[in-house]
Amino acid sequence: MPFNKLFALSSSMRVTLGSTLFALAASGFLYMIPQEAPDPRIRQSFRLWQGHAYVVVVKYPIGKLKSARLYENGKALGPPNSDPQDISLKGSGLYKLYRQSDETTPILMFSTSDNTDPNTNGRKYRLE
């Protein structure tokens, strides 16, 4: 479109055209920003759910929930995808990583290897 014809457009058309071009340029720049890898360390406070089960919201890719593994001081816990009642009653490192249908971020429900409080036992937890 020649430059002189741009001024022949109504002001609302110029605003619409300018907004559209701005949106296209801005979305193009978003693709240039490198994606940040998820931090496997869990640093938040753990909330006691019931029994031996604790819950925490985690930053983890939704598409990789089924294959994620939980580690306590470098040692794998599990088995993964355990029943919440078993996690609560038995403990011993059972865990489940899931996303509720009304939630946007994953939730980790787990128990420690020796059923101690993860907030005070001094161990580090991570997802991979």
CNS distance restraints for C-alpha pairs under 8 A (distance, minus, plus):
assign (resid   1 and name CA) (resid   5 and name CA) 6.76 0.50 0.50
assign (resid   1 and name CA) (resid   6 and name CA) 7.00 0.50 0.50
assign (resid   2 and name CA) (resid   6 and name CA) 6.71 0.50 0.50
assign (resid   3 and name CA) (resid   7 and name CA) 7.33 0.50 0.50
assign (resid   4 and name CA) (resid   8 and name CA) 7.06 0.50 0.50
assign (resid   5 and name CA) (resid   9 and name CA) 6.92 0.50 0.50
assign (resid   6 and name CA) (resid  14 and name CA) 7.47 0.50 0.50
assign (resid   9 and name CA) (resid  13 and name CA) 6.06 0.50 0.50
assign (resid   9 and name CA) (resid  14 and name CA) 6.34 0.50 0.50
assign (resid  10 and name CA) (resid  14 and name CA) 6.35 0.50 0.50
assign (resid  11 and name CA) (resid  15 and name CA) 6.22 0.50 0.50
assign (resid  12 and name CA) (resid  16 and name CA) 6.15 0.50 0.50
assign (resid  13 and name CA) (resid  17 and name CA) 6.02 0.50 0.50
assign (resid  14 and name CA) (resid  18 and name CA) 5.91 0.50 0.50
assign (resid  15 and name CA) (resid  19 and name CA) 5.95 0.50 0.50
assign (resid  16 and name CA) (resid  20 and name CA) 6.12 0.50 0.50
assign (resid  17 and name CA) (resid  21 and name CA) 6.23 0.50 0.50
assign (resid  18 and name CA) (resid  22 and name CA) 6.10 0.50 0.50
assign (resid  19 and name CA) (resid  23 and name CA) 6.11 0.50 0.50
assign (resid  20 and name CA) (resid  24 and name CA) 6.24 0.50 0.50
assign (resid  21 and name CA) (resid  25 and name CA) 6.18 0.50 0.50
assign (resid  22 and name CA) (resid  26 and name CA) 6.03 0.50 0.50
assign (resid  23 and name CA) (resid  27 and name CA) 6.09 0.50 0.50
assign (resid  24 and name CA) (resid  28 and name CA) 6.18 0.50 0.50
assign (resid  25 and name CA) (resid  29 and name CA) 6.44 0.50 0.50
assign (resid  26 and name CA) (resid  30 and name CA) 6.57 0.50 0.50
assign (resid  27 and name CA) (resid  31 and name CA) 6.99 0.50 0.50
assign (resid  28 and name CA) (resid  32 and name CA) 7.16 0.50 0.50
assign (resid  29 and name CA) (resid  33 and name CA) 6.98 0.50 0.50
assign (resid  38 and name CA) (resid  59 and name CA) 6.39 0.50 0.50
assign (resid  38 and name CA) (resid  60 and name CA) 5.84 0.50 0.50
assign (resid  38 and name CA) (resid  61 and name CA) 7.24 0.50 0.50
assign (resid  39 and name CA) (resid  59 and name CA) 7.02 0.50 0.50
assign (resid  39 and name CA) (resid  60 and name CA) 7.70 0.50 0.50
assign (resid  40 and name CA) (resid  59 and name CA) 7.96 0.50 0.50
assign (resid  40 and name CA) (resid  60 and name CA) 7.70 0.50 0.50
assign (resid  40 and name CA) (resid 126 and name CA) 4.99 0.50 0.50
assign (resid  40 and name CA) (resid 127 and name CA) 4.77 0.50 0.50
assign (resid  40 and name CA) (resid 128 and name CA) 6.01 0.50 0.50
assign (resid  41 and name CA) (resid 124 and name CA) 7.73 0.50 0.50
assign (resid  41 and name CA) (resid 125 and name CA) 6.15 0.50 0.50
assign (resid  41 and name CA) (resid 126 and name CA) 4.25 0.50 0.50
assign (resid  41 and name CA) (resid 127 and name CA) 6.53 0.50 0.50
assign (resid  42 and name CA) (resid  58 and name CA) 6.95 0.50 0.50
assign (resid  42 and name CA) (resid 124 and name CA) 7.65 0.50 0.50
assign (resid  42 and name CA) (resid 125 and name CA) 5.70 0.50 0.50
assign (resid  42 and name CA) (resid 126 and name CA) 5.47 0.50 0.50
assign (resid  42 and name CA) (resid 127 and name CA) 7.55 0.50 0.50
assign (resid  44 and name CA) (resid  56 and name CA) 7.20 0.50 0.50
assign (resid  45 and name CA) (resid  56 and name CA) 7.20 0.50 0.50
assign (resid  45 and name CA) (resid 119 and name CA) 6.37 0.50 0.50
assign (resid  46 and name CA) (resid  54 and name CA) 5.91 0.50 0.50
assign (resid  46 and name CA) (resid  55 and name CA) 5.75 0.50 0.50
assign (resid  46 and name CA) (resid  56 and name CA) 5.32 0.50 0.50
assign (resid  46 and name CA) (resid 118 and name CA) 6.88 0.50 0.50
assign (resid  46 and name CA) (resid 119 and name CA) 6.26 0.50 0.50
assign (resid  47 and name CA) (resid  54 and name CA) 5.33 0.50 0.50
assign (resid  47 and name CA) (resid  55 and name CA) 5.27 0.50 0.50
assign (resid  47 and name CA) (resid  56 and name CA) 6.39 0.50 0.50
assign (resid  48 and name CA) (resid  52 and name CA) 7.69 0.50 0.50
assign (resid  48 and name CA) (resid  53 and name CA) 6.18 0.50 0.50
assign (resid  48 and name CA) (resid  54 and name CA) 4.37 0.50 0.50
assign (resid  48 and name CA) (resid  55 and name CA) 6.42 0.50 0.50
assign (resid  49 and name CA) (resid  53 and name CA) 5.45 0.50 0.50
assign (resid  49 and name CA) (resid  54 and name CA) 5.12 0.50 0.50
assign (resid  49 and name CA) (resid  55 and name CA) 6.23 0.50 0.50
assign (resid  49 and name CA) (resid  88 and name CA) 7.95 0.50 0.50
assign (resid  50 and name CA) (resid  54 and name CA) 7.23 0.50 0.50
assign (resid  50 and name CA) (resid  88 and name CA) 5.94 0.50 0.50
assign (resid  51 and name CA) (resid  88 and name CA) 4.67 0.50 0.50
assign (resid  51 and name CA) (resid  89 and name CA) 5.90 0.50 0.50
assign (resid  52 and name CA) (resid  87 and name CA) 6.62 0.50 0.50
assign (resid  52 and name CA) (resid  88 and name CA) 4.68 0.50 0.50
assign (resid  52 and name CA) (resid  89 and name CA) 6.41 0.50 0.50
assign (resid  52 and name CA) (resid  90 and name CA) 7.24 0.50 0.50
assign (resid  52 and name CA) (resid  91 and name CA) 5.33 0.50 0.50
assign (resid  52 and name CA) (resid 110 and name CA) 7.99 0.50 0.50
assign (resid  52 and name CA) (resid 111 and name CA) 5.61 0.50 0.50
assign (resid  52 and name CA) (resid 112 and name CA) 7.85 0.50 0.50
assign (resid  52 and name CA) (resid 115 and name CA) 5.82 0.50 0.50
assign (resid  52 and name CA) (resid 116 and name CA) 7.78 0.50 0.50
assign (resid  53 and name CA) (resid  84 and name CA) 7.86 0.50 0.50
assign (resid  53 and name CA) (resid  87 and name CA) 5.62 0.50 0.50
assign (resid  53 and name CA) (resid  88 and name CA) 4.54 0.50 0.50
assign (resid  53 and name CA) (resid  89 and name CA) 7.97 0.50 0.50
assign (resid  53 and name CA) (resid  91 and name CA) 6.80 0.50 0.50
assign (resid  53 and name CA) (resid 109 and name CA) 6.33 0.50 0.50
assign (resid  53 and name CA) (resid 110 and name CA) 5.40 0.50 0.50
assign (resid  53 and name CA) (resid 111 and name CA) 5.03 0.50 0.50
assign (resid  54 and name CA) (resid 109 and name CA) 5.55 0.50 0.50
assign (resid  54 and name CA) (resid 110 and name CA) 5.46 0.50 0.50
assign (resid  54 and name CA) (resid 111 and name CA) 6.18 0.50 0.50
assign (resid  55 and name CA) (resid 107 and name CA) 6.75 0.50 0.50
assign (resid  55 and name CA) (resid 108 and name CA) 5.49 0.50 0.50
assign (resid  55 and name CA) (resid 109 and name CA) 4.41 0.50 0.50
assign (resid  55 and name CA) (resid 110 and name CA) 6.52 0.50 0.50
assign (resid  56 and name CA) (resid 107 and name CA) 5.74 0.50 0.50
assign (resid  56 and name CA) (resid 108 and name CA) 5.37 0.50 0.50
assign (resid  56 and name CA) (resid 109 and name CA) 6.77 0.50 0.50
assign (resid  57 and name CA) (resid 105 and name CA) 6.82 0.50 0.50
assign (resid  57 and name CA) (resid 106 and name CA) 5.98 0.50 0.50
assign (resid  57 and name CA) (resid 107 and name CA) 4.50 0.50 0.50
assign (resid  57 and name CA) (resid 108 and name CA) 6.25 0.50 0.50
assign (resid  58 and name CA) (resid 105 and name CA) 6.91 0.50 0.50
assign (resid  58 and name CA) (resid 106 and name CA) 5.73 0.50 0.50
assign (resid  58 and name CA) (resid 107 and name CA) 5.87 0.50 0.50
assign (resid  58 and name CA) (resid 108 and name CA) 6.68 0.50 0.50
assign (resid  59 and name CA) (resid 105 and name CA) 6.89 0.50 0.50
assign (resid  59 and name CA) (resid 106 and name CA) 6.93 0.50 0.50
assign (resid  60 and name CA) (resid  64 and name CA) 7.54 0.50 0.50
assign (resid  60 and name CA) (resid  65 and name CA) 7.37 0.50 0.50
assign (resid  60 and name CA) (resid 105 and name CA) 7.74 0.50 0.50
assign (resid  60 and name CA) (resid 106 and name CA) 6.73 0.50 0.50
assign (resid  61 and name CA) (resid  65 and name CA) 6.81 0.50 0.50
assign (resid  62 and name CA) (resid  99 and name CA) 7.84 0.50 0.50
assign (resid  62 and name CA) (resid 105 and name CA) 7.62 0.50 0.50
assign (resid  62 and name CA) (resid 106 and name CA) 6.91 0.50 0.50
assign (resid  64 and name CA) (resid  68 and name CA) 6.20 0.50 0.50
assign (resid  65 and name CA) (resid  97 and name CA) 6.28 0.50 0.50
assign (resid  65 and name CA) (resid  98 and name CA) 6.71 0.50 0.50
assign (resid  65 and name CA) (resid 106 and name CA) 7.90 0.50 0.50
assign (resid  66 and name CA) (resid  81 and name CA) 7.78 0.50 0.50
assign (resid  66 and name CA) (resid  97 and name CA) 7.54 0.50 0.50
assign (resid  68 and name CA) (resid  97 and name CA) 7.80 0.50 0.50
assign (resid  68 and name CA) (resid 127 and name CA) 6.24 0.50 0.50
assign (resid  68 and name CA) (resid 128 and name CA) 5.32 0.50 0.50
assign (resid  69 and name CA) (resid  76 and name CA) 7.08 0.50 0.50
assign (resid  69 and name CA) (resid  77 and name CA) 7.57 0.50 0.50
assign (resid  69 and name CA) (resid  78 and name CA) 7.99 0.50 0.50
assign (resid  69 and name CA) (resid  80 and name CA) 6.92 0.50 0.50
assign (resid  69 and name CA) (resid 127 and name CA) 5.48 0.50 0.50
assign (resid  69 and name CA) (resid 128 and name CA) 5.26 0.50 0.50
assign (resid  70 and name CA) (resid  76 and name CA) 5.98 0.50 0.50
assign (resid  70 and name CA) (resid  77 and name CA) 5.72 0.50 0.50
assign (resid  70 and name CA) (resid  78 and name CA) 7.39 0.50 0.50
assign (resid  70 and name CA) (resid  80 and name CA) 7.87 0.50 0.50
assign (resid  70 and name CA) (resid  95 and name CA) 7.78 0.50 0.50
assign (resid  70 and name CA) (resid 125 and name CA) 7.01 0.50 0.50
assign (resid  70 and name CA) (resid 126 and name CA) 5.82 0.50 0.50
assign (resid  70 and name CA) (resid 127 and name CA) 4.67 0.50 0.50
assign (resid  70 and name CA) (resid 128 and name CA) 6.65 0.50 0.50
assign (resid  71 and name CA) (resid  75 and name CA) 5.16 0.50 0.50
assign (resid  71 and name CA) (resid  76 and name CA) 4.40 0.50 0.50
assign (resid  71 and name CA) (resid  77 and name CA) 5.60 0.50 0.50
assign (resid  71 and name CA) (resid 125 and name CA) 5.54 0.50 0.50
assign (resid  71 and name CA) (resid 126 and name CA) 5.33 0.50 0.50
assign (resid  71 and name CA) (resid 127 and name CA) 6.32 0.50 0.50
assign (resid  71 and name CA) (resid 128 and name CA) 7.91 0.50 0.50
assign (resid  72 and name CA) (resid  76 and name CA) 6.41 0.50 0.50
assign (resid  72 and name CA) (resid  77 and name CA) 6.69 0.50 0.50
assign (resid  72 and name CA) (resid 112 and name CA) 7.67 0.50 0.50
assign (resid  72 and name CA) (resid 113 and name CA) 7.83 0.50 0.50
assign (resid  72 and name CA) (resid 123 and name CA) 6.50 0.50 0.50
assign (resid  72 and name CA) (resid 124 and name CA) 5.72 0.50 0.50
assign (resid  72 and name CA) (resid 125 and name CA) 4.72 0.50 0.50
assign (resid  72 and name CA) (resid 126 and name CA) 6.88 0.50 0.50
assign (resid  73 and name CA) (resid 123 and name CA) 5.84 0.50 0.50
assign (resid  73 and name CA) (resid 124 and name CA) 5.15 0.50 0.50
assign (resid  73 and name CA) (resid 125 and name CA) 6.32 0.50 0.50
assign (resid  74 and name CA) (resid 125 and name CA) 7.95 0.50 0.50
assign (resid  77 and name CA) (resid  93 and name CA) 4.98 0.50 0.50
assign (resid  77 and name CA) (resid  94 and name CA) 6.58 0.50 0.50
assign (resid  77 and name CA) (resid  95 and name CA) 7.64 0.50 0.50
assign (resid  77 and name CA) (resid 113 and name CA) 7.01 0.50 0.50
assign (resid  78 and name CA) (resid  82 and name CA) 7.76 0.50 0.50
assign (resid  78 and name CA) (resid  93 and name CA) 5.35 0.50 0.50
assign (resid  78 and name CA) (resid  94 and name CA) 4.60 0.50 0.50
assign (resid  78 and name CA) (resid  95 and name CA) 6.01 0.50 0.50
assign (resid  79 and name CA) (resid  93 and name CA) 7.66 0.50 0.50
assign (resid  79 and name CA) (resid  94 and name CA) 5.68 0.50 0.50
assign (resid  79 and name CA) (resid  95 and name CA) 6.83 0.50 0.50
assign (resid  80 and name CA) (resid  94 and name CA) 6.52 0.50 0.50
assign (resid  80 and name CA) (resid  95 and name CA) 5.31 0.50 0.50
assign (resid  80 and name CA) (resid  96 and name CA) 5.63 0.50 0.50
assign (resid  80 and name CA) (resid  97 and name CA) 7.65 0.50 0.50
assign (resid  81 and name CA) (resid  95 and name CA) 6.05 0.50 0.50
assign (resid  81 and name CA) (resid  96 and name CA) 4.23 0.50 0.50
assign (resid  81 and name CA) (resid  97 and name CA) 6.53 0.50 0.50
assign (resid  82 and name CA) (resid  86 and name CA) 6.89 0.50 0.50
assign (resid  82 and name CA) (resid  87 and name CA) 6.75 0.50 0.50
assign (resid  82 and name CA) (resid  94 and name CA) 6.03 0.50 0.50
assign (resid  82 and name CA) (resid  95 and name CA) 5.56 0.50 0.50
assign (resid  82 and name CA) (resid  96 and name CA) 5.45 0.50 0.50
assign (resid  83 and name CA) (resid  87 and name CA) 6.35 0.50 0.50
assign (resid  83 and name CA) (resid  96 and name CA) 7.33 0.50 0.50
assign (resid  84 and name CA) (resid  88 and name CA) 6.22 0.50 0.50
assign (resid  84 and name CA) (resid  95 and name CA) 7.82 0.50 0.50
assign (resid  84 and name CA) (resid  96 and name CA) 7.27 0.50 0.50
assign (resid  84 and name CA) (resid 109 and name CA) 7.49 0.50 0.50
assign (resid  85 and name CA) (resid  89 and name CA) 5.99 0.50 0.50
assign (resid  86 and name CA) (resid  90 and name CA) 5.31 0.50 0.50
assign (resid  86 and name CA) (resid  91 and name CA) 6.78 0.50 0.50
assign (resid  86 and name CA) (resid  94 and name CA) 7.60 0.50 0.50
assign (resid  87 and name CA) (resid  91 and name CA) 4.71 0.50 0.50
assign (resid  87 and name CA) (resid  92 and name CA) 7.80 0.50 0.50
assign (resid  87 and name CA) (resid  93 and name CA) 7.81 0.50 0.50
assign (resid  87 and name CA) (resid  94 and name CA) 5.36 0.50 0.50
assign (resid  87 and name CA) (resid  95 and name CA) 6.34 0.50 0.50
assign (resid  87 and name CA) (resid 109 and name CA) 7.78 0.50 0.50
assign (resid  87 and name CA) (resid 110 and name CA) 6.35 0.50 0.50
assign (resid  87 and name CA) (resid 111 and name CA) 6.18 0.50 0.50
assign (resid  88 and name CA) (resid 111 and name CA) 7.47 0.50 0.50
assign (resid  91 and name CA) (resid 110 and name CA) 7.64 0.50 0.50
assign (resid  91 and name CA) (resid 111 and name CA) 4.95 0.50 0.50
assign (resid  91 and name CA) (resid 112 and name CA) 6.79 0.50 0.50
assign (resid  91 and name CA) (resid 113 and name CA) 7.29 0.50 0.50
assign (resid  91 and name CA) (resid 114 and name CA) 7.70 0.50 0.50
assign (resid  91 and name CA) (resid 115 and name CA) 5.81 0.50 0.50
assign (resid  92 and name CA) (resid 111 and name CA) 6.12 0.50 0.50
assign (resid  92 and name CA) (resid 112 and name CA) 5.90 0.50 0.50
assign (resid  92 and name CA) (resid 113 and name CA) 4.40 0.50 0.50
assign (resid  92 and name CA) (resid 114 and name CA) 5.56 0.50 0.50
assign (resid  92 and name CA) (resid 115 and name CA) 5.87 0.50 0.50
assign (resid  93 and name CA) (resid 110 and name CA) 6.64 0.50 0.50
assign (resid  93 and name CA) (resid 111 and name CA) 4.86 0.50 0.50
assign (resid  93 and name CA) (resid 112 and name CA) 4.72 0.50 0.50
assign (resid  93 and name CA) (resid 113 and name CA) 4.24 0.50 0.50
assign (resid  93 and name CA) (resid 114 and name CA) 7.37 0.50 0.50
assign (resid  93 and name CA) (resid 115 and name CA) 7.59 0.50 0.50
assign (resid  94 and name CA) (resid 110 and name CA) 5.76 0.50 0.50
assign (resid  94 and name CA) (resid 111 and name CA) 5.70 0.50 0.50
assign (resid  94 and name CA) (resid 112 and name CA) 7.64 0.50 0.50
assign (resid  94 and name CA) (resid 113 and name CA) 7.96 0.50 0.50
assign (resid  95 and name CA) (resid 108 and name CA) 7.19 0.50 0.50
assign (resid  95 and name CA) (resid 109 and name CA) 5.53 0.50 0.50
assign (resid  95 and name CA) (resid 110 and name CA) 3.99 0.50 0.50
assign (resid  95 and name CA) (resid 111 and name CA) 6.38 0.50 0.50
assign (resid  96 and name CA) (resid 108 and name CA) 5.93 0.50 0.50
assign (resid  96 and name CA) (resid 109 and name CA) 5.25 0.50 0.50
assign (resid  96 and name CA) (resid 110 and name CA) 6.31 0.50 0.50
assign (resid  97 and name CA) (resid 106 and name CA) 6.77 0.50 0.50
assign (resid  97 and name CA) (resid 107 and name CA) 5.78 0.50 0.50
assign (resid  97 and name CA) (resid 108 and name CA) 4.51 0.50 0.50
assign (resid  97 and name CA) (resid 109 and name CA) 6.33 0.50 0.50
assign (resid  98 and name CA) (resid 106 and name CA) 5.48 0.50 0.50
assign (resid  98 and name CA) (resid 107 and name CA) 5.47 0.50 0.50
assign (resid  98 and name CA) (resid 108 and name CA) 6.57 0.50 0.50
assign (resid  99 and name CA) (resid 103 and name CA) 6.26 0.50 0.50
assign (resid  99 and name CA) (resid 104 and name CA) 7.27 0.50 0.50
assign (resid  99 and name CA) (resid 105 and name CA) 6.42 0.50 0.50
assign (resid  99 and name CA) (resid 106 and name CA) 4.56 0.50 0.50
assign (resid  99 and name CA) (resid 107 and name CA) 5.93 0.50 0.50
assign (resid 100 and name CA) (resid 104 and name CA) 7.86 0.50 0.50
assign (resid 100 and name CA) (resid 106 and name CA) 7.65 0.50 0.50
assign (resid 111 and name CA) (resid 115 and name CA) 5.99 0.50 0.50
assign (resid 112 and name CA) (resid 116 and name CA) 6.09 0.50 0.50
assign (resid 112 and name CA) (resid 117 and name CA) 7.35 0.50 0.50
assign (resid 112 and name CA) (resid 118 and name CA) 6.60 0.50 0.50
assign (resid 116 and name CA) (resid 120 and name CA) 7.99 0.50 0.50
assign (resid 116 and name CA) (resid 121 and name CA) 6.46 0.50 0.50
assign (resid 117 and name CA) (resid 121 and name CA) 5.94 0.50 0.50
assign (resid 118 and name CA) (resid 122 and name CA) 7.20 0.50 0.50
assign (resid 118 and name CA) (resid 123 and name CA) 6.91 0.50 0.50
